[in-house]
């Protein structure tokens, strides 16, 4: 079992920045890719950014150039630096970790990001 805990959400004005963190614990040796998803009110959960163990990344088109995902494998932590935030970035952000070998997805409980003036 893998346990994920997110932190760093909050209220920010448009154009501002936030940094989300996600700490993994438990059977971390099972983890391959890690990523961030988000779910806005009335919408489906969507991928924001993903990073492999080797550091390869991919992003949703809507956040390219504004968000940066990174991971510290030694600390079992993944980060999401969010800059130039827009109101449409408002959502609950969820950390995800994949156990590719066993085809298992682990999820955190989510952290709320609200972009509003």
Secondary structure as the mmCIF struct_conf table of DSSP 4:
data_model
#
loop_
_struct_conf.conf_type_id
_struct_conf.id
_struct_conf.beg_label_comp_id
_struct_conf.beg_label_asym_id
_struct_conf.beg_label_seq_id
_struct_conf.end_label_comp_id
_struct_conf.end_label_asym_id
_struct_conf.end_label_seq_id
STRN STRN1 UNK A 2 UNK A 7
STRN STRN2 UNK A 10 UNK A 12
TURN_TY1_P TURN_TY1_P1 UNK A 14 UNK A 15
STRN STRN3 UNK A 18 UNK A 26
BEND BEND1 UNK A 27 UNK A 27
HELX_RH_3T_P HELX_RH_3T_P1 UNK A 28 UNK A 30
STRN STRN4 UNK A 34 UNK A 39
TURN_TY1_P TURN_TY1_P2 UNK A 41 UNK A 42
BEND BEND2 UNK A 43 UNK A 43
STRN STRN5 UNK A 46 UNK A 51
TURN_TY1_P TURN_TY1_P3 UNK A 53 UNK A 54
STRN STRN6 UNK A 57 UNK A 59
TURN_TY1_P TURN_TY1_P4 UNK A 61 UNK A 66
STRN STRN7 UNK A 67 UNK A 72
TURN_TY1_P TURN_TY1_P5 UNK A 73 UNK A 76
STRN STRN8 UNK A 77 UNK A 82
BEND BEND3 UNK A 84 UNK A 84
HELX_RH_3T_P HELX_RH_3T_P2 UNK A 87 UNK A 89
STRN STRN9 UNK A 91 UNK A 99
TURN_TY1_P TURN_TY1_P6 UNK A 100 UNK A 103
STRN STRN10 UNK A 104 UNK A 107
STRN STRN11 UNK A 111 UNK A 115
#
